Amino acid sequence: MKSDYESKIKEGPTHICSCCGGLWFEYSIRECTVKMLTNKGLKPEFIDTVCYLKHAIIKLCVTCRKDIMSNKIPNLSLSNGLAFYDVPDCLKILTELEERLISPRIPFMVIRSLGSCKQFGLKGNLVNVPMNVDTNVSVLPRSFSDTHTIQLKLMRQMKNKNAFMYETIRPKVVHTAVKYLVEQELYKDEGIVISHDWLKEYSDERENFIVDDEDKKFDENENISKNFDDEDQWNECDDKPVNPSTTETLLNDEICDQNDIGIKFAPGENNRPISILMDLKVDELTFPKIYCGKQRKIKANVKLTYAKIAKSELRMFDRRCGRISKLFFTYKKL
């Protein structure tokens, strides 16, 4: 019995309910066809509505099947407005820090690794801080190629020593994503725009890799002689470390030096935090990579609490809400 239980756990919940889109174990799913449901007295229009995911074989979880057989639309049915929007390519490739640059809300929370068991824990509370997307984007260089990257440090406050997030980002990717988001309904409703002067300056600006006519000249003989002058009799085997007893801490010293490299900015400094319970669109404004700059459109006649919405999102076959930051964010809001 124990081995059978362990084998089923390893398989995981891989069966998708056609109504709610949730992931379930095999024993929680009942398979049927449209003809079988019609024979139960259900109308084809009703079946087409509740079975949001179209497959030849309809799979229904126990909860959804119970409501459907009673001729009721389940609360967590995807047809009630719980289905996710398709993520465009410009948002799919965003990293965590790149997403923070284009989101109007920053969820400041301390997430720590719990030993070597690949689990994470949340320390303290979550602080929801609004910020200006236009100001964030203006921090980036105005002239860049597709392969250009920069070091960026996101700070809580400029006086702090440690960065909240530290990452290598791609300005071109951020710029493309924010141009898409400002055209979406949620960003328009919030009045989020990008400065046209910044966009014009970016498009007109060019990089000059040769800054002086003298740089075009190249003296081959001078270059060869310089190479001969640089040669020496250095031998790697003869070289000894200056301080052998502290070589193990050299890596830490290098990391400390790297912390002084890159752009350092605090977009949420001096902004008053907003309670995540009072901020009605906080999920969509915090995670544009998940919601694509659009707000959920729950049907007016459907009453759903945030707990039910969270349940639908976290167990859905689309695993975009399975991120660590999103899981802890939802936990703190419940």
C-alpha positions as CSV (number, residue, x, y, z in Angstrom):
1,M,0.0,0.0,0.0
2,K,2.8,2.4,0.8
3,S,4.6,1.8,-2.5
4,D,1.4,2.3,-4.4
5,Y,0.8,5.6,-2.6
6,E,4.4,6.8,-3.3
7,S,4.1,5.9,-7.0
8,K,0.9,7.8,-7.4
9,I,2.4,10.8,-5.7
10,K,5.3,10.8,-8.1
11,E,2.9,10.9,-11.0
12,G,1.3,14.0,-9.7
13,P,-2.0,15.7,-10.7
14,T,-1.8,15.6,-14.5
15,H,-5.5,15.3,-15.5
16,I,-7.2,18.6,-16.5
17,C,-10.8,19.3,-15.8
18,S,-12.6,20.6,-18.9
19,C,-14.7,23.0,-16.8
20,C,-12.4,24.6,-14.2
21,G,-9.1,23.8,-15.9
22,G,-7.7,22.5,-12.6
23,L,-5.1,19.8,-12.3
24,W,-6.4,16.6,-10.6
25,F,-5.3,13.1,-9.8
26,E,-6.8,10.3,-11.9
27,Y,-9.2,9.1,-9.2
28,S,-10.8,12.6,-9.0
29,I,-11.7,12.8,-12.7
30,R,-14.7,11.3,-14.5
31,E,-14.6,11.0,-18.3
32,C,-17.7,11.4,-20.5
33,T,-18.7,12.6,-23.9
34,V,-21.2,15.2,-25.2
35,K,-23.6,12.4,-26.1
36,M,-23.5,11.0,-22.6
37,L,-24.2,14.4,-21.0
38,T,-27.1,15.0,-23.5
39,N,-28.6,11.7,-22.5
40,K,-28.6,13.0,-18.9
41,G,-31.0,15.8,-20.0
42,L,-28.4,18.6,-20.4
43,K,-28.8,21.0,-23.3
44,P,-26.0,21.2,-25.9
45,E,-25.7,25.0,-25.4
46,F,-25.2,24.5,-21.6
47,I,-22.6,21.7,-22.3
48,D,-20.7,24.0,-24.6
49,T,-20.7,26.8,-22.0
50,V,-19.5,24.8,-19.0
51,C,-16.9,22.7,-21.0
52,Y,-14.6,25.6,-21.7
53,L,-11.7,23.4,-22.8
54,K,-12.8,21.6,-26.0
55,H,-11.8,18.0,-26.2
56,A,-13.4,14.9,-27.7
57,I,-13.3,13.3,-24.3
58,I,-14.7,15.5,-21.6
59,K,-13.0,15.3,-18.2
60,L,-14.8,16.6,-15.2
61,C,-13.6,16.8,-11.6
62,V,-16.0,15.7,-8.8
63,T,-16.9,19.2,-7.8
64,C,-17.7,20.5,-11.3
65,R,-19.5,17.3,-12.3
66,K,-21.8,17.6,-9.3
67,D,-22.9,21.1,-10.2
68,I,-23.2,20.3,-14.0
69,M,-25.4,17.3,-13.3
70,S,-27.7,19.6,-11.3
71,N,-27.8,21.9,-14.4
72,K,-25.8,24.6,-12.7
73,I,-22.6,26.4,-13.9
74,P,-19.8,25.8,-11.3
75,N,-18.5,28.9,-9.6
76,L,-14.9,28.1,-10.7
77,S,-15.8,27.4,-14.3
78,L,-13.4,29.1,-16.7
79,S,-16.5,30.4,-18.6
80,N,-17.2,32.7,-15.7
81,G,-14.2,34.9,-16.6
82,L,-11.4,33.0,-14.8
83,A,-9.5,32.0,-17.9
84,F,-6.1,33.6,-18.4
85,Y,-5.2,35.7,-21.4
86,D,-2.6,34.5,-23.9
87,V,0.8,35.9,-22.9
88,P,2.5,37.7,-25.8
89,D,6.1,36.9,-26.7
90,C,7.4,40.3,-25.5
91,L,6.2,39.4,-21.9
92,K,7.2,35.7,-21.9
93,I,10.9,36.4,-21.9
94,L,10.9,39.0,-19.1
95,T,13.0,38.2,-16.0
96,E,11.8,39.0,-12.4
97,L,13.5,42.4,-12.3
98,E,12.6,43.3,-15.8
99,E,8.9,42.7,-14.8
100,R,9.3,44.9,-11.8
101,L,10.5,47.8,-14.0
102,I,7.2,47.8,-16.0
103,S,4.8,47.0,-13.1
104,P,3.0,49.9,-11.4
105,R,3.3,48.1,-8.0
106,I,6.3,46.7,-6.2
107,P,5.6,43.9,-3.6
108,F,8.5,44.3,-1.2
109,M,8.9,41.0,0.7
110,V,11.8,39.1,2.0
111,I,11.9,35.5,0.6
112,R,14.6,33.3,1.9
113,S,15.8,29.8,1.0
114,L,15.2,27.2,3.8
115,G,18.3,25.1,3.7
116,S,19.1,22.7,0.9
117,C,15.6,21.2,0.6
118,K,14.6,23.7,-2.2
119,Q,11.9,25.2,0.0
120,F,11.4,28.9,0.6
121,G,10.0,31.0,3.4
122,L,8.6,34.5,3.8
123,K,10.0,36.7,6.6
124,G,8.0,39.7,7.8
125,N,5.1,41.3,6.0
126,L,4.5,42.3,2.4
127,V,4.7,46.0,1.6
128,N,2.8,47.1,-1.5
129,V,4.4,50.3,-2.9
130,P,3.1,52.2,-6.0
131,M,5.6,53.6,-8.5
132,N,5.9,55.5,-11.8
133,V,6.6,53.2,-14.8
134,D,7.7,56.2,-16.9
135,T,10.3,57.1,-14.3
136,N,11.6,53.5,-14.2
137,V,12.0,53.2,-17.9
138,S,13.7,56.6,-18.1
139,V,16.5,55.3,-15.9
140,L,17.6,52.9,-18.7
141,P,20.0,53.9,-21.5
142,R,18.2,55.5,-24.5
143,S,20.4,53.9,-27.1
144,F,20.9,50.1,-27.1
145,S,21.0,47.1,-29.3
146,D,19.2,43.8,-29.0
147,T,22.2,42.3,-27.2
148,H,22.8,45.2,-24.8
149,T,22.7,44.3,-21.1
150,I,23.2,46.4,-18.0
151,Q,23.6,45.7,-14.3
152,L,20.6,47.1,-12.3
153,K,20.0,47.3,-8.6
154,L,16.5,47.8,-7.3
155,M,16.7,49.4,-3.8
156,R,14.1,50.0,-1.1
157,Q,15.8,53.2,-0.3
158,M,18.9,54.8,-1.7
159,K,20.5,54.9,1.7
160,N,20.3,51.1,2.1
161,K,23.4,49.1,1.7
162,N,21.9,45.9,0.2
163,A,19.8,45.8,-2.9
164,F,16.2,44.3,-2.9
165,M,16.9,42.8,-6.3
166,Y,20.1,42.7,-8.3
167,E,20.2,41.4,-11.9
168,T,21.5,41.8,-15.4
169,I,18.6,43.2,-17.5
170,R,18.0,43.8,-21.2
171,P,16.8,47.4,-21.9
172,K,15.6,46.5,-25.4
173,V,13.3,43.8,-23.9
174,V,12.0,46.1,-21.3
175,H,11.3,48.9,-23.8
176,T,9.4,46.5,-26.1
177,A,7.3,45.1,-23.2
178,V,6.3,48.5,-21.9
179,K,5.3,49.7,-25.3
180,Y,2.8,46.8,-25.5
181,L,1.5,47.3,-21.9
182,V,0.7,51.0,-22.2
183,E,-1.7,50.1,-25.1
184,Q,-3.7,47.7,-22.8
185,E,-6.9,48.7,-21.1
186,L,-5.7,48.4,-17.5
187,Y,-2.7,50.7,-18.0
188,K,-4.9,53.2,-19.9
189,D,-7.5,53.1,-17.0
190,E,-4.6,53.8,-14.6
191,G,-3.4,56.7,-16.7
192,I,0.0,55.1,-17.2
193,V,1.9,56.5,-20.2
194,I,5.4,56.7,-21.5
195,S,7.0,60.1,-22.3
196,H,6.9,60.7,-26.1
197,D,10.0,62.8,-25.8
198,W,11.9,59.8,-24.4
199,L,10.6,57.5,-27.2
200,K,11.6,60.1,-29.9
201,E,15.0,60.6,-28.4
202,Y,15.5,56.8,-28.3
203,S,14.5,56.3,-31.9
204,D,16.6,59.2,-33.3
205,E,19.7,58.6,-31.2
206,R,22.6,56.6,-32.7
207,E,25.8,55.3,-31.3
208,N,29.2,56.3,-32.7
209,F,31.7,53.6,-32.2
210,I,34.5,55.7,-33.9
211,V,34.6,59.0,-32.0
212,D,37.7,60.5,-33.7
213,D,39.2,60.3,-37.2
214,E,42.6,59.5,-35.6
215,D,41.1,56.3,-34.3
216,K,40.7,55.1,-37.9
217,K,44.5,55.0,-38.3
218,F,46.2,51.7,-37.6
219,D,50.0,51.3,-37.5
220,E,50.7,47.6,-37.9
221,N,54.5,47.9,-37.1
222,E,53.7,49.8,-33.9
223,N,51.2,47.1,-32.8
224,I,53.8,44.3,-33.5
225,S,56.5,46.0,-31.5
226,K,54.1,46.5,-28.6
227,N,53.3,42.8,-28.5
228,F,57.0,42.0,-28.3
229,D,57.5,44.4,-25.5
230,D,54.7,42.9,-23.5
231,E,56.3,39.4,-23.6
232,D,58.0,38.1,-20.5
233,Q,59.2,34.9,-18.9
234,W,56.2,34.5,-16.5
235,N,55.5,30.9,-15.4
236,E,52.2,29.9,-13.8
237,C,53.9,27.2,-11.7
238,D,56.3,29.7,-10.1
239,D,53.6,32.1,-9.2
240,K,52.5,32.0,-5.5
241,P,49.5,33.6,-3.9
242,V,50.2,36.7,-1.9
243,N,48.1,35.6,1.0
244,P,47.4,31.8,0.9
245,S,45.5,31.7,4.1
246,T,42.7,33.9,2.8
247,T,42.2,32.6,-0.7
248,E,38.9,31.0,0.3
249,T,37.4,34.5,1.0
250,L,38.5,35.9,-2.4
251,L,35.1,35.0,-4.0
252,N,33.3,37.0,-1.4
253,D,35.5,40.0,-2.0
254,E,34.8,39.8,-5.7
255,I,31.1,39.8,-5.1
256,C,31.4,42.9,-2.8
257,D,33.2,44.6,-5.6
258,Q,30.5,43.7,-8.1
259,N,27.9,45.4,-5.9
260,D,29.4,48.7,-6.9
261,I,28.7,48.1,-10.6
262,G,25.5,49.1,-12.4
263,I,22.6,51.5,-12.1
264,K,21.2,51.9,-8.5
265,F,17.7,53.3,-8.1
266,A,14.8,53.2,-5.7
267,P,11.5,53.8,-7.6
268,G,9.3,53.4,-4.5
269,E,11.2,55.7,-2.2
270,N,9.0,58.5,-0.6
271,N,5.9,56.8,-1.9
272,R,3.1,55.9,0.6
273,P,2.4,52.1,0.7
274,I,-1.1,50.9,-0.2
275,S,-2.8,48.0,1.6
276,I,-3.1,45.1,-0.7
277,L,-6.7,44.6,0.6
278,M,-7.7,48.2,-0.4
279,D,-5.9,48.1,-3.8
280,L,-8.6,46.5,-6.0
281,K,-6.3,45.9,-9.0
282,V,-3.1,45.0,-7.1
283,D,-2.7,41.5,-8.7
284,E,-2.9,42.7,-12.2
285,L,-0.7,45.8,-11.6
286,T,1.9,43.8,-9.7
287,F,2.3,40.9,-12.2
288,P,1.9,42.1,-15.8
289,K,3.7,39.0,-17.0
290,I,0.7,36.9,-15.6
291,Y,-2.2,39.1,-16.4
292,C,-0.8,40.8,-19.6
293,G,-2.0,44.3,-18.5
294,K,-5.6,43.3,-18.5
295,Q,-8.1,43.0,-15.6
296,R,-10.2,39.9,-14.8
297,K,-13.7,40.1,-16.2
298,I,-15.7,38.1,-13.8
299,K,-19.4,37.8,-14.9
300,A,-21.7,40.1,-12.9
301,N,-24.0,37.4,-11.7
302,V,-21.1,35.3,-10.3
303,K,-20.1,35.9,-6.7
304,L,-16.5,34.9,-6.1
305,T,-14.3,35.6,-3.1
306,Y,-10.6,36.2,-3.5
307,A,-9.9,32.8,-1.9
308,K,-11.9,31.1,-4.6
309,I,-10.1,33.1,-7.4
310,A,-6.8,32.2,-5.8
311,K,-7.8,28.5,-5.7
312,S,-8.7,28.6,-9.4
313,E,-5.4,30.3,-10.4
314,L,-3.0,28.2,-8.3
315,R,-4.3,24.8,-9.4
316,M,-4.9,25.7,-13.0
317,F,-3.2,23.7,-15.8
318,D,-1.5,27.0,-16.9
319,R,1.3,27.2,-14.3
320,R,2.1,30.9,-14.7
321,C,0.9,31.5,-11.1
322,G,3.2,28.8,-9.7
323,R,6.0,31.4,-9.2
324,I,7.4,31.7,-5.7
325,S,6.7,35.5,-5.5
326,K,3.1,35.0,-6.7
327,L,2.5,32.2,-4.2
328,F,3.7,34.3,-1.2
329,F,1.8,37.3,-2.5
330,T,-1.5,35.4,-2.6
331,Y,-0.8,33.9,0.8
332,K,-0.4,37.4,2.3
333,K,-3.5,38.7,0.7
334,L,-5.7,35.8,1.9
